[in-house]
Amino acid sequence: MWAISQQDRDDDENGLRREPKVVPSPWVQFRIDDAYVPEPAQILMELHGKDVLQGKIIGVSDSGAQEEAFAVVEVEGLSRPVVVAMKHLKEISYE
C-alpha cells in the first residue's frame, strides 16, 4: 500500500502546489544508525539502556588515586571491550 504524505498534499510556503511524492505506508523499517533525530545512541539508550549484558573480565584497573576500580569486559557481539566500574558488576556462576 502506498500513500501521499501530508506535507506533499499541502501548499508550500509560496502557495505553490508541490508535485506529490509517493511514500511507503505508515509502517516502515530502518536501521538505527540511519536515524538523524534522535541520535542513534539516544534511541539505543531508550530501548536497551536497562538491558543486562554479560561477559568475561579481561583486565582490571589499578584504582590508584580514584575511589573505585574498573574492569575491562569482553562481551560477545561487541567489537570492543566495555569498561565498567567494579561496583556495578555481579558475578555469575556456571555450574
Rosetta blueprint (number, residue, H / E / L):
1 M L
2 W E
3 A E
4 I E
5 S L
6 Q H
7 Q H
8 D H
9 R H
10 D L
11 D E
12 D L
13 E L
14 N L
15 G L
16 L L
17 R E
18 R L
19 E L
20 P L
21 K L
22 V E
23 V E
24 P E
25 S L
26 P L
27 W L
28 V L
29 Q L
30 F L
31 R L
32 I H
33 D H
34 D H
35 A L
36 Y L
37 V L
38 P L
39 E L
40 P H
41 A H
42 Q H
43 I H
44 L H
45 M H
46 E H
47 L H
48 H H
49 G L
50 K L
51 D L
52 V L
53 L L
54 Q L
55 G L
56 K E
57 I E
58 I E
59 G E
60 V E
61 S L
62 D L
63 S L
64 G L
65 A L
66 Q L
67 E L
68 E L
69 A L
70 F E
71 A E
72 V E
73 V E
74 E E
75 V L
76 E L
77 G L
78 L L
79 S L
80 R L
81 P L
82 V E
83 V E
84 V E
85 A E
86 M H
87 K H
88 H H
89 L L
90 K L
91 E L
92 I L
93 S L
94 Y L
95 E L
